[in-house]
């Protein structure tokens, strides 16, 4: 589609807005980050609606999306959810606005679970941003307000495990060690490995509303507790010196502030702060585009938007924005710090969009 600005400039503008929105906090507590992309006109408050879920399509079906000229689009858009998807959505929204859109795009960073609550329970948003797939209970909540979530894959993330720049003993970790580091079984680093310092582990992690937290529990903790998710969560949440926040910048500050701190969050935040933190390889594999998409890096995961067909039909600005997102995301995603989804996954997303608006 036609584009009117340099994409690198868009990312700089978007991330500047993101950093301004994510101001430093004094303590690591659960927070909500919000971005309102600058607008050229006032818009109406978003409303709720309902829809149908997409099904798989054959490769023979045309997946070309119609062209969108943002200058022709009016009306407000409200999305909320994953702190991981947040910087990507801010970048796409900034491009949409720079290319001519004159409405307001409100984006809240409240964690994946918080995003699904606003989309499926209170019905106040048009789009849910998610760093995991929607759960059955959340789909049921959507159905109760006559919404059926439609899934749009928009990229791939790798969770970065990070340490303080002065940490000289931890450059690689196994999944088993990582599970113990973030459990109540270990208070000191030497409890995990006797060659590590007899110093307290200071843990900085996403909060329980975060899809990053959910993914870490599922992928790292639960296998270490014989697939007992409740035991895995209890071990994680009962760990000493655990500081949780939905604001990844708070986590960065926490790890940066102590030699014996460790944390994890989306790879984009590490790339923005890599001069301040170390990244730890997992089972000898460092996260990058190749290892994330192939699954070789064990903490890689898909990124999603969710919306609803009736919302997209009743509010064409929402459909237009999702179209623009799917069309332009690969031009922006690596500069933000994530990795493109596979061609097959992006094709499925385009087909889901076409199904929703037909």
Protein Blocks (a to p, Z undefined) as FASTA:
>chain_A
ZZfbdfklmmmmmmmmmmmmmgcdfbdcddddddddddfbdcdddddddddddddddfkb
ccbdcdddfklpgcddddedjfklmmmmmmmmmmmmmnopabdcddddebjklmmmmmmm
nopafbdcdfbdcdfklmmmmmmnopacddddfbdcdddddddfklckbmbdcfklmmmm
mpckbmbfklmpmkbccbddddddddfkbmklmmmmmmmmmmmngopaklmmmmmmmpgh
iacdfblklmmmmmmmpmkbccdddfklmmmmmmmpccddeehiacdfklmmnomamkbc
cddddddfklmmmmmmlmmmmmmmmmmmmmmmmmnopacddfklmmmmmmmmmmmmZZ
